[in-house]
């Protein structure tokens, strides 16, 4: 391999590494488990109730209660475009799950969510998306 070819290969390799650094710095997407539970005080709760997530992460809501639950976003950043994801399906069987990917619909910022039938009982949580989670 001539000097020019080695030099070109090194330059291309370095460029590819530099392009990959931002992806590596963000890390791999995570699966974030959120249980829907009966709290000890006879109330219902999301566990954890405060969630930090980044684009690409998946929120997995897990039904761990005998009562039906859903996830409904009440407050969100103006740039968010949740559409049908603004309210998830009712989970009625223990072990049933609902996955929600933090994708382009989610703008960076803070989201407040509740369980529709148990909002009055205090079943609510907060999702923080993006760099503000660091």
C-alpha positions as CSV (number, residue, x, y, z in Angstrom):
1,X,0.0,0.0,0.0
2,X,1.5,3.3,-1.0
3,X,1.9,6.3,1.5
4,X,-1.0,8.1,-0.2
5,X,-3.3,5.1,0.2
6,X,-2.3,4.5,3.8
7,X,-2.7,8.2,4.6
8,X,-6.2,8.2,2.9
9,X,-7.2,5.1,4.8
10,X,-6.1,6.7,8.1
11,X,-8.0,9.8,7.3
12,X,-11.1,7.9,6.5
13,X,-10.8,5.8,9.6
14,X,-10.3,8.8,11.8
15,X,-13.3,10.5,10.2
16,X,-15.5,7.5,10.8
17,X,-14.4,7.4,14.5
18,X,-15.2,11.1,14.9
19,X,-18.7,10.6,13.4
20,X,-19.3,7.7,15.8
21,X,-18.2,9.5,18.9
22,X,-21.5,11.4,19.5
23,X,-23.4,8.1,19.2
24,X,-21.0,6.4,21.6
25,X,-21.2,9.3,24.0
26,X,-25.0,9.0,24.2
27,X,-24.7,5.3,25.0
28,X,-27.1,2.6,23.9
29,X,-30.8,3.0,24.3
30,X,-32.2,1.7,27.6
31,X,-35.3,-0.2,28.6
32,X,-36.8,1.6,31.5
33,X,-39.3,-0.5,33.6
34,X,-42.2,1.4,35.2
35,X,-44.4,-0.7,37.4
36,X,-48.1,0.2,38.0
37,X,-48.6,-0.9,41.6
38,X,-50.7,-0.9,44.7
39,X,-48.9,1.4,47.1
40,X,-48.7,0.4,50.8
41,X,-51.1,3.2,51.7
42,X,-53.9,1.6,49.7
43,X,-53.2,4.1,46.9
44,X,-51.9,3.3,43.4
45,X,-48.6,4.4,42.0
46,X,-46.0,4.3,39.2
47,X,-42.7,2.9,40.4
48,X,-40.5,4.8,39.8
49,X,-42.6,7.9,39.5
50,X,-39.7,10.1,38.3
51,X,-38.1,8.9,35.1
52,X,-35.1,10.3,33.2
53,X,-34.9,9.2,29.5
54,X,-33.1,9.9,26.3
55,X,-34.1,9.6,22.7
56,X,-34.1,5.9,21.7
57,X,-35.0,4.7,25.2
58,X,-38.1,2.5,25.7
59,X,-40.5,3.0,28.6
60,X,-42.1,-0.3,29.5
61,X,-45.1,0.1,31.7
62,X,-45.8,-3.1,33.6
63,X,-49.2,-3.9,35.2
64,X,-48.5,-5.2,38.7
65,X,-51.9,-4.4,40.2
66,X,-55.3,-5.9,40.2
67,X,-56.9,-2.6,39.1
68,X,-56.8,-1.5,35.5
69,X,-54.3,1.3,34.7
70,X,-53.2,3.4,31.7
71,X,-50.7,6.2,31.0
72,X,-52.0,9.6,30.0
73,X,-49.7,12.6,29.4
74,X,-51.2,15.7,30.9
75,X,-48.4,18.3,30.6
76,X,-45.7,18.2,27.9
77,X,-43.3,20.6,26.1
78,X,-44.9,22.7,23.3
79,X,-42.7,21.0,20.7
80,X,-43.9,17.5,21.6
81,X,-46.1,15.7,19.0
82,X,-47.3,12.7,20.9
83,X,-50.5,12.1,18.9
84,X,-52.0,8.7,19.8
85,X,-49.2,8.1,22.3
86,X,-50.6,10.9,24.6
87,X,-52.8,8.2,26.1
88,X,-51.8,4.5,26.2
89,X,-54.1,1.4,26.4
90,X,-55.6,0.1,29.6
91,X,-53.6,-2.7,31.1
92,X,-55.9,-5.0,32.9
93,X,-54.0,-8.3,33.6
94,X,-51.0,-8.6,35.9
95,X,-47.9,-8.8,33.8
96,X,-49.4,-7.0,30.8
97,X,-47.0,-4.4,29.4
98,X,-47.2,-1.2,27.3
99,X,-44.0,-0.1,25.5
100,X,-43.4,3.5,24.5
101,X,-40.3,4.5,22.6
102,X,-38.9,7.9,23.3
103,X,-38.6,8.9,19.6
104,X,-39.1,12.0,17.5
105,X,-42.5,12.6,19.0
106,X,-40.9,13.5,22.3
107,X,-39.2,17.0,22.4
108,X,-36.7,17.6,25.1
109,X,-38.3,18.6,28.4
110,X,-40.5,17.6,31.2
111,X,-43.7,15.6,30.8
112,X,-46.3,14.9,33.5
113,X,-48.3,11.7,33.2
114,X,-51.2,10.1,35.2
115,X,-53.3,7.0,35.3
116,X,-56.8,8.2,34.1
117,X,-58.9,6.3,36.6
118,X,-56.6,6.9,39.5
119,X,-55.4,10.5,38.9
120,X,-57.6,11.6,41.8
121,X,-55.9,9.0,44.0
122,X,-52.5,10.5,43.3
123,X,-51.2,8.1,40.6
124,X,-49.0,10.4,38.6
125,X,-45.4,10.6,37.4
126,X,-42.8,12.8,35.7
127,X,-40.7,12.0,32.6
128,X,-37.7,14.2,31.8
129,X,-36.4,13.7,28.3
130,X,-33.0,14.8,26.9
131,X,-30.0,16.6,28.1
132,X,-31.8,18.2,31.0
133,X,-31.6,14.7,32.6
134,X,-27.9,15.1,33.3
